[in-house]
């Protein structure tokens, strides 16, 4: 199961890993039917409502790998979520940046920073706040949210799981951007590495990405661990309704 902090027992993030474990169906990008990808609302109490989402994965204790992850997912110049609906993301080699559905993906990777405050006639905007469960990873977003007038709290990452490389690959293969990429470049499917020796020697775009991660780990630490602790920075938007 996903590890969570006991101090936030009411926060129940949907798992990005649903469907990657045995006897489950890959989930791709949607955690609740009819809700935006990687986002969910909670109105358990009539006077409160919330929205939460998780963004691009990180590997705990390996900040040097973050640029490799960001390039693979978002490219060399991640698009501003405020412009993702009108600007086309340019395709780049060995990157899935151009194959996400936008602007949704950019909004999530920017930790919901562009989600507007609710209407003042229905909500106590002055009592609304943002909780970033991101540790010290997204201080840029904390500063931007504070500058925009939001009340911001920062807490440790609560959404994380230790994975083998095989499970990490299975999770990454559920990304809709990878599915879209392989539809556009079907020849990549023939390059995919396989355990039976029938795959290509080069590997497909995901195989090459994971190889870059392992090579960077070997370069900086001198070894490649059998498992990695994956973290997903999460944002929680809290609103109080007027009564």
N, C-alpha and C positions, 0 to 999 in steps of 0.2 A: 504494500500500500504506500501511497504518497505520505511522506512525513510532514506533520504539521505541528505548530507550536501550541502547547496546551493553554497559553495565555490568551488565545484568540479562538476559543472553542466554537463561537458562533460563525466563524468564517469557514465555509466549506467549499474550497475551490474545486472546480471540475478538473479531473485529471487529464493531462495531455497524453497520458499513456494508455488510456482505455483502448482496448483492441490490439495492443502489442503483446499481451501475455497469453499463455495457452488457452485455447477454447474460447477466444473472444474475437469479435469482428473489428477490423481496423476502423478507426473513427474519423480519419482525415481531420478536418478542421472544425467540426461543429460539435459542441459539447451538450447542447440542449436543442431539441427539435424546435424550429421556429424562432430561435434566438440568434443574434449575430455570432459569428465564429469567435471562439475563445472569450465569450463575454456572457455573463448571466446576470439577471436581476433578482433581487430578493425583497419581497414585501411581506415578510412573515408578520411583522407588526404593522397595524394600520397607520401608525403615526410616523413610521420610518420606511425608507426605501434605499436600496443600494445598487450599485453596478460594479462588477469586477471583471478583470481580464488579466491574462498573463502574456508576457512578451517573449522575445527571442531568448533561447536557452543560453546558459553559461555553464562552464565546467569549474566546479569549486576548486579553489586553490591554484588555478591555472589562468590568470588574467591575460597572459601572453597569447592564449588561444582565442580570445575574444575577437580580435581583428579578422582571423581566419573564418570564424563562425559568421560574423557580420557580412563579410564579403560574399560568402557562399549564399546567404539568405537574402541580403539587401543590396549587394554590390558595393562598389567603391564610394558611391555617393548616395547614401540612403535618402529617399525622397521625403520631403517635408509633408506631413500628413494633411496640412492645410491646402496643399496643391496637388495631392495625389489623385483627386477626382478629375482634374483638368490637364495634368501633365502625364505623358507616357514615360514609363521607366525604360531607360535604354538597356538593351541586352548586353551582357558582358561575358567573356569566356569563363566557363566553369562556375557560373553564378545562376541562381534561380530568381534573381531580383525582378526580372521582367515577366515572371510567370505566376505571380500572386494576383488574386483578385483585389483590386484597389477601389476606394481608399481604405477599405476595412483593415487590410494587413498593416498599412502604415500607421493607422490610428492605434492598433494594438501594440506595435513595436515601440511607439512613442508613449506607452503607458497611459493611454486615454487622455492625453494632455489637451486634445482639441474638443473633448466632450463638453458642451456648454453647461453652465449652471441652470438648474430648473427655474421655472417662472416664479417670481417673487410673490405673486398673489396666492400661490398654492404651497410654497415651501419657505421655510425660514433660511434664506440664503446665508445669513450671517452665521448660522450654526452648522452649515454644511462643511465637510472637511474631506481631505484626501489622505489615505494611508498608503504609503509605498512600502511594500514588503520586499525591499531590495538591498538591505544592508548598505554598504558603501558603493554599490555598483552604479547607481543612477543619480548622483548628486547634481548633474546638469538639469535633470527633470525636476528635482526638488526645488532648485533655484528658479527655474522657469515658472513653475506653478506658484511659488511664493510671490514672485514678481507680478503675476497676473491677479493677485489678491486672494488666492485660495489659502485656507488653513491646511497646512501640510504636516503630517507626522511621518517619521521614517522608522521602520522596524526591520528586524532581521528577516532573511528569506525563510518562508515557511513552506514553500512548494519545492520539494527536491526529492530525488531518488537515486540510489546507486544502481548503475546498470553495467552489464557486460557490454563489450563492443558489439556483440551480436544483437542484443536488445536495443542498443542505441541505433544500430542500422535499421532495425525493424520499425522503431519509432519514426526515424527520419523518412522512411519509405511511405509513411502515411500522409506526408505533406501534399497538399493539393498542388502546390507549385511544382513539385517533382513530377506529379502525374501530368500536368499541363506541358512541362518540358519534354517528357518522353513521348507525348502525343505529337509534338512538333518535330522531334528528332527521334523517330522510331529506331534508327540504326544504333542509338545508344543502348537499347535493350540488349543487343547482341554482345555488347562489351561487358555486361554485368558479370562480376566474379561469382563463381558458384563453388560449392563444396564438392561437386561431382567432377570437376575438371573440365566441364563443357563450356564454361564462360570464357570471355576474352581475357587476354593477359593484362590489358590496360585498365579494365574496370570502367564502369559508367561514371557519370558525374558525381554520384554519391560515394561510390568506392574511392574515387580520387580525393574527394573532400576528407573522408575519414583517414586516408593514408597521409594527407597533409597534417592532420591533427596528431597522428601517431609519430610522424617524423619530427614535428616540432617538440613534442613531449620528450622524445629520445634526445634531441639536441640540447634541451634546457635542463633535463633532470637525469639523463643518462640511462633511463629505462622507460618501458611502456607498461603501465599497470594493467592487470586483467580486468579491472572494473574502474568506472569513472562516476563521480558524484555529480549528477546533472541538477542544475538549479533553474527555476523559471521565476524571474522577478515578477511580482504581482502588484496590481493597483486596485485599491478599494475606494470607491466614491460613496460617501455617506450623505444622505439628505434627510432632513426632518420636515415632515409635513406640518402645515399650520392646522391648528384645531380650533 
